[in-house]
Amino acid sequence: MMPRAFITGLSGTILTADERAFLREALPWGLILFKRNIETPAQVQALTAAFRDAVGTQAPVLVDQEGGRVQRLGPPHWPSYPAGAVYGRLYDQNGAAGLRAAELGARLIADDLRAVGIDVDCLPLADVPVAGADSVIGDRAYGATPDKVAAIGSAVAAGLLKGGVLPVLKHLPGHGRANADSHERLPVVETDRATLEATDFAAFRQLAALPVGMTAHVVFTAFDPVTPATTSVTMVHQVIRGSIGFQGLLMSDDVSMGALSGSLGERSQAAIAAGCDLVLHCNGAFGEMQEVAAAAPILDGVAARRAEVALAARRNPAEIDVEEARRTVAALLAGDPAASKRITS
């Protein structure tokens, strides 16, 4: 059977009987994990396997594993990784070293994820923050100029892909100017079109060939004075697909976030109607999961073809000496001259 056009969360560290039955019937396209779902490597591996057994396919499993403040898998079982801004600072000192560290860091994240059955990471960010914006992006960003953000984002995406993990470009078309945390309320950006095109959208344009993207729950009044990008036909078609040129699989940000209004079903339908291929629902609340599933269509047509192309980009990881890679990243971040000399190896 064809999956439905949504990605679901779960309530805890194991599948409940109700969740197992729900997955078998609703057939979500994918699963996203959060800290509430994660205890040990063996437990996570068992959970991802149980999810795939329930849906009957090698369906994708996603996570937000950025490093810094946003890291769902962490100590004591997994390493800590730096925030994106750390790579940005190294890039300012030595561009090649910054890119190498970012790529190797992402490659190591991919190794962690693949080992427990996770094959999609919601990374890289191409958001370009500006002074005075809400801190929700903050040090998660690679820098404050589009070219720098795109260069580091490209390196991160390459590292994930080499490790067999799909990258997700976020948050299209840009969360860097948001004056609020969209988890809590709707941000409104009143910047003019020319500035947005030259700054916020520019980094995404350079990364538009990535296989999967995630929308921003942000209003851009220069294009649509009322509706956030996730549910705006204008923003999806004119900006994300048009100006930016992103043609990959497009998923919404979490439809349970405070920035959106209406019922979960209405939000889900609005995201699909605007042009999102998939609806993301994260919190694992069972009643909400059912409501989203009921509103999500079967994944078919152009959306299904985009999903097929995206999943085809999953590949077996290239070989890597993990311990040597960790030493190299640590040396690069410490500014070790010897590490800088071998950055092309």
BELNORQUI-V781074 format. One record per backbone hydrogen bond with DSSP energy under -0.5 kcal/mol. NH is the residue of the N-H (numbers start at 1). CO is the residue of the C=O. Records with the same first field share a line. If there is no record, write none. Layout:
# BELNORQUI-V781074
NH: CO + CO
This chain:
# BELNORQUI-V781074
4: 27
5: 297
6: 4
7: 279
8: 30
20: 16
21: 17
22: 18
23: 19
24: 20
25: 21
26: 22
27: 23
29: 4 + 6
30: 6
31: 60
32: 8
33: 62
37: 34
38: 35
39: 40
44: 40
45: 41
46: 42
47: 43
48: 44
49: 45
50: 46
51: 47
52: 48
53: 49
54: 50
55: 51
56: 52
57: 52
59: 57
60: 29
62: 31
63: 120
64: 33
65: 63
66: 64 + 70
67: 70
68: 81
70: 67
71: 69
72: 64
74: 72
77: 74
78: 74
85: 139
86: 83
87: 83 + 84
88: 84
89: 85
90: 86
91: 87
92: 88
93: 89 + 90
94: 90
98: 94
99: 95
100: 96
101: 97
102: 98
103: 99
104: 100
105: 101
106: 102
107: 103
108: 104
109: 105
110: 106
111: 107
112: 108
113: 109
114: 110
115: 111
116: 113
117: 114
118: 113
119: 61
120: 61
121: 166
122: 63
123: 121
126: 170
129: 127 + 143
130: 176
133: 130
134: 178
137: 134
138: 134
140: 137
141: 138
149: 145
150: 146
151: 147
152: 148
153: 149
154: 150
155: 151
156: 152
157: 153
158: 154
159: 155
160: 156
161: 157
162: 158
163: 159
164: 161
165: 160
166: 119
168: 121 + 123
169: 212
170: 124
172: 214
174: 171
178: 175
182: 180
184: 181
185: 181
187: 185 + 217
189: 219
190: 188
196: 192
197: 193
198: 194
199: 195
201: 196
203: 199
204: 200
205: 201
206: 202
207: 203 + 204
208: 205
210: 207
212: 167
213: 249
214: 169
215: 251
216: 172
218: 216
219: 187
221: 189 + 219
223: 220
224: 220
229: 218
230: 216
231: 228
232: 229
233: 231
236: 232
237: 233
238: 233 + 234
239: 234 + 235
240: 235
241: 236
243: 238
244: 239
245: 239
246: 240
247: 208 + 245
249: 211
251: 213 + 249
252: 278
255: 280
257: 254
258: 183
259: 182
260: 257
267: 263
268: 264
269: 265
270: 266
271: 267
272: 268
273: 269
274: 270
275: 271 + 272
276: 271
277: 250
278: 250
279: 5
280: 253
281: 7 + 279
286: 284
289: 285
290: 286
291: 287
292: 288
293: 289
294: 290
295: 291
296: 292
299: 3
300: 298
303: 300
304: 300
305: 301
306: 302
307: 303
308: 304
309: 305
310: 306
311: 307
312: 308
313: 309 + 310
314: 311
318: 162
322: 320
325: 321
326: 322
327: 323
328: 324
329: 325
330: 326
331: 327
332: 328
333: 329
334: 330
335: 332
336: 331
340: 336
341: 337
342: 338 + 339
343: 340
345: 342
